[in-house]
């Protein structure tokens, strides 16, 4: 896939404002990494046609919660909601994380997700 296709998908999933902020923070040191994740994470994996975006979002949430990547997890809770993943499905994903990756990681993820979901109602 092209860089442009990756950028299109990245904007659809994460939102234009987030992608614009990431591009504004790009430096000569980080530019290659930004191109890499745009081309491969967004242009290859997220643009694939093997599973739908809601499923991709739920897989991503589980992996990020299980590995303790809290900043990325928060970003992807917002992306999951943008992709139409209901709060109930996010809760079920985190219940799986609790059983298979540990209650402390799920507890942290529940706190982050709850804050984001409550912000949607304000």
VOPAGU-2260 file (C-alpha; in pm, 1 decimal, decimal comma):
REM VOPAGU-2260
SITE   aa  ch    i         X         Y         Z
SITE  UNK   A    0       0,0       0,0       0,0
SITE  UNK   A    1     104,0     354,6     -52,6
SITE  UNK   A    2     189,4     611,4     208,9
SITE  UNK   A    3    -113,5     811,2      92,5
SITE  UNK   A    4    -348,5     515,5     150,8
SITE  UNK   A    5    -200,2     469,7     496,7
SITE  UNK   A    6    -249,8     836,8     574,8
SITE  UNK   A    7    -612,9     818,8     460,3
SITE  UNK   A    8    -685,8     520,5     686,2
SITE  UNK   A    9    -492,5     674,0     975,2
SITE  UNK   A   10    -703,4     990,5     950,3
SITE  UNK   A   11   -1027,9     790,3     932,3
SITE  UNK   A   12    -943,1     583,4    1239,6
SITE  UNK   A   13    -760,8     833,2    1461,6
SITE  UNK   A   14    -913,6    1156,6    1338,6
SITE  UNK   A   15    -754,6    1436,0    1142,1
SITE  UNK   A   16    -666,8    1647,2    1446,3
SITE  UNK   A   17    -462,7    1366,3    1601,8
SITE  UNK   A   18    -276,1    1295,3    1277,3
SITE  UNK   A   19    -210,1    1666,3    1223,8
SITE  UNK   A   20     -62,3    1693,6    1576,0
SITE  UNK   A   21     159,6    1390,1    1511,4
SITE  UNK   A   22     280,6    1542,7    1185,4
SITE  UNK   A   23     348,5    1878,1    1352,7
SITE  UNK   A   24     567,6    1705,5    1613,7
SITE  UNK   A   25     762,4    1515,6    1348,0
SITE  UNK   A   26    1135,9    1586,0    1352,9
SITE  UNK   A   27    1417,5    1472,1    1126,4
SITE  UNK   A   28    1486,4    1202,5    1387,5
SITE  UNK   A   29    1125,1    1072,1    1398,3
SITE  UNK   A   30    1023,0    1128,5    1034,7
SITE  UNK   A   31    1127,3     781,2     919,2
SITE  UNK   A   32     932,4     617,1    1200,2
SITE  UNK   A   33     620,1     819,9    1120,2
SITE  UNK   A   34     644,1     713,4     756,6
SITE  UNK   A   35     697,2     351,0     864,1
SITE  UNK   A   36     388,0     335,5    1087,0
SITE  UNK   A   37     177,6     520,3     830,6
SITE  UNK   A   38     279,2     286,2     550,3
SITE  UNK   A   39     272,4     -44,4     739,3
SITE  UNK   A   40      46,5     -12,3    1043,2
SITE  UNK   A   41    -213,9     198,7     867,0
SITE  UNK   A   42    -154,2     127,1     498,8
SITE  UNK   A   43    -107,9    -249,3     530,0
SITE  UNK   A   44    -256,8    -381,1     854,8
SITE  UNK   A   45    -545,0    -140,1     918,6
SITE  UNK   A   46    -629,2    -117,3     546,1
SITE  UNK   A   47    -644,8    -495,5     509,5
SITE  UNK   A   48    -972,6    -656,6     414,6
SITE  UNK   A   49    -951,3    -972,5     627,4
SITE  UNK   A   50   -1139,1    -830,3     927,2
SITE  UNK   A   51   -1351,1    -521,7     985,9
SITE  UNK   A   52   -1235,2    -208,8    1165,6
SITE  UNK   A   53   -1437,4    -276,5    1478,5
SITE  UNK   A   54   -1261,9    -611,7    1518,9
SITE  UNK   A   55    -924,6    -448,1    1452,0
SITE  UNK   A   56   -1002,8    -188,4    1716,0
SITE  UNK   A   57   -1094,2    -452,7    1972,5
SITE  UNK   A   58    -780,0    -654,4    1899,5
SITE  UNK   A   59    -572,1    -339,8    1930,4
SITE  UNK   A   60    -732,9    -248,2    2262,1
SITE  UNK   A   61    -666,9    -594,7    2403,0
SITE  UNK   A   62    -303,8    -592,5    2295,2
SITE  UNK   A   63    -234,1    -240,9    2419,6
SITE  UNK   A   64    -404,1    -303,9    2753,1
SITE  UNK   A   65    -224,9    -636,4    2798,9
SITE  UNK   A   66     114,1    -480,8    2727,2
SITE  UNK   A   67      51,1    -173,0    2942,1
SITE  UNK   A   68      76,3      84,7    2663,0
SITE  UNK   A   69    -149,9     335,4    2835,2
SITE  UNK   A   70    -108,3     637,7    2605,5
SITE  UNK   A   71    -163,7     429,4    2294,2
SITE  UNK   A   72    -455,3     254,3    2466,6
SITE  UNK   A   73    -631,2     585,4    2534,8
SITE  UNK   A   74    -582,4     693,9    2174,3
SITE  UNK   A   75    -727,1     364,9    2051,1
SITE  UNK   A   76   -1028,6     378,4    2285,2
SITE  UNK   A   77   -1120,0     699,8    2104,6
SITE  UNK   A   78   -1048,1     532,8    1770,4
SITE  UNK   A   79   -1261,2     231,5    1865,7
SITE  UNK   A   80   -1552,4     456,4    1950,7
SITE  UNK   A   81   -1500,7     637,0    1616,4
SITE  UNK   A   82   -1509,5     292,9    1450,2
SITE  UNK   A   83   -1843,1     219,2    1614,8
SITE  UNK   A   84   -1728,3     -11,4    1894,5
SITE  UNK   A   85   -1986,4      21,0    2174,2
SITE  UNK   A   86   -1876,6      64,5    2536,8
SITE  UNK   A   87   -2016,8    -281,2    2616,3
SITE  UNK   A   88   -1778,1    -442,3    2367,8
SITE  UNK   A   89   -1484,1    -248,9    2513,0
SITE  UNK   A   90   -1584,4    -376,6    2857,0
SITE  UNK   A   91   -1588,0    -735,9    2727,1
SITE  UNK   A   92   -1244,2    -691,9    2569,0
SITE  UNK   A   93   -1108,7    -570,0    2901,9
SITE  UNK   A   94   -1267,2    -861,4    3086,9
SITE  UNK   A   95   -1066,7   -1090,1    2857,0
SITE  UNK   A   96    -755,8    -888,4    2933,0
SITE  UNK   A   97    -819,1    -938,9    3304,8
SITE  UNK   A   98    -836,6   -1315,9    3267,6
SITE  UNK   A   99    -556,2   -1364,7    3016,1
SITE  UNK   A  100    -314,0   -1079,6    3091,7
SITE  UNK   A  101    -386,0    -983,2    3450,4
SITE  UNK   A  102    -629,2    -790,1    3663,8
SITE  UNK   A  103    -392,5    -495,5    3731,3
SITE  UNK   A  104    -351,2    -423,1    3358,8
SITE  UNK   A  105    -724,3    -453,1    3300,7
SITE  UNK   A  106    -794,8    -232,4    3602,2
SITE  UNK   A  107    -573,1      41,6    3461,3
SITE  UNK   A  108    -732,3       5,1    3117,3
SITE  UNK   A  109   -1083,9      16,7    3266,3
SITE  UNK   A  110    -996,6     345,8    3436,0
SITE  UNK   A  111    -867,1     497,9    3112,7
SITE  UNK   A  112   -1158,0     373,1    2903,3
SITE  UNK   A  113   -1413,6     483,9    3160,6
SITE  UNK   A  114   -1276,0     838,6    3159,7
SITE  UNK   A  115   -1294,9     856,6    2780,3
SITE  UNK   A  116   -1642,8     706,1    2761,7
SITE  UNK   A  117   -1771,3     943,5    3031,6
SITE  UNK   A  118   -1621,2    1239,5    2841,2
SITE  UNK   A  119   -1841,3    1140,2    2543,9
SITE  UNK   A  120   -2151,1    1198,3    2756,5
SITE  UNK   A  121   -2047,6    1545,5    2877,0
